[in-house]
């Protein structure tokens, strides 16, 4: 009888020890998973780089040189272009190749502007649009360019790819735009207000065909550079941009 009790007690002790080990292993696994998720989240946060913090133009300059002039001001955390003397386009100080650009834009009534990438500077170029393809920023309801065809409407790859649907908000309201350019996968896209509305190749035969079928046919230097600056357009109308950040794709 004593032997049976001893074996029973030993069995209980072993079961208790095993349960404790299992609980510890589970706890360790959960802790490790939480740590990995935290690290991944932190890494993702670190990938985004602010191009405009609502306070200064440290990441920008006037196209073809010079500090950002007073036609571009900062109001309520947004950069605001107002037509005036010496009005011009602005571009980033750094060049980018494969990236995801996120920003908010707000156009004035009847207004027109644009977002460029792959912009080249130099004496032979007077405007960013001579080299950089443009994502259209527009008041679709009032600006005459919207009547010139869907490839001229807000969110379009200007004069090349029309938006798949109209998700733009009215003039005076903020729109969120995410532009993705990836030469490694030969994919570009525009997501406006959470909806992907434009997709296109960014180099190669199909890209060249798109250019050939647009107003940019024969333009020396247009859309040929994989690396270049991000640009924001002066088109003679009040326009605002904010929350500008970029994530370079590895």
C-alpha positions, 0 to 999 in steps of 0.5 A: 500500500505504501508503495502504491501511495509513493508511486501515486505521489511521484506521478502527481509531482511529475504531472505538476512539473510537466504542466509548469514546463508547458506553461513556461514554454507557452509563456515564453512563446507568447513573449517571443511573438509579442517581441517580434511583432513589436520589432516588426512594427518599429521597423515599419515605422522607421521606414517612413521618412517625413518630407514635410513636418508642417514646420519648415521646407528643409527637404525642398528647394525651388526647381533648378535651385534656390531656397523655397520662396514666399509663394510657398508658405506654411499655414496650419501645418500645410504647405500652401502655394499662392500665385505671385511674383517669382512663383515656381515649382518645388522639388525634393533635395534628394533623389528617389528610385523605388518608393512609396510616397504618401501625402494629402492635397487640397485644391482651390476652386477651379484649381490645378496642380500636380505631383511629379517623380523622376524629375531632372534639373539642369539648364536644358529643363525649364519645368519639372514636367519636361522630365517627370511624369505627373499625377494630376491634382485637380478640381474636376468639377470646375477646371476645364482640363477635366473636360479634356478627357479622363486622363486629365482628371484628378488622380490620373497619370497625366495624359496617359492613364485615366482613373478607374473610378472617380473618388476625388473629394470636392475642391476645398477638401483634403484628399490622401494620395499614395504613389508607388513607383517600383522599378524592380517589379516594373509597377506603378500605382496611385491610390486616392482616398483608399482606393487604387485607381491607376496602375501602370508599368514604369519602364520598358516597352509598354511604358514607352508605348504609353509615352508615344501615345501621349502629348509627351511623344518625342520629348527629350528626357521625359520619363526616361530616368529611373532616379529623380526628384519628387516635385510639386507643381505651380500651375497658377492656382492655390493648392495645399499639401501636408503629411508628406512622407516617403518610404524607399522600397528595398 
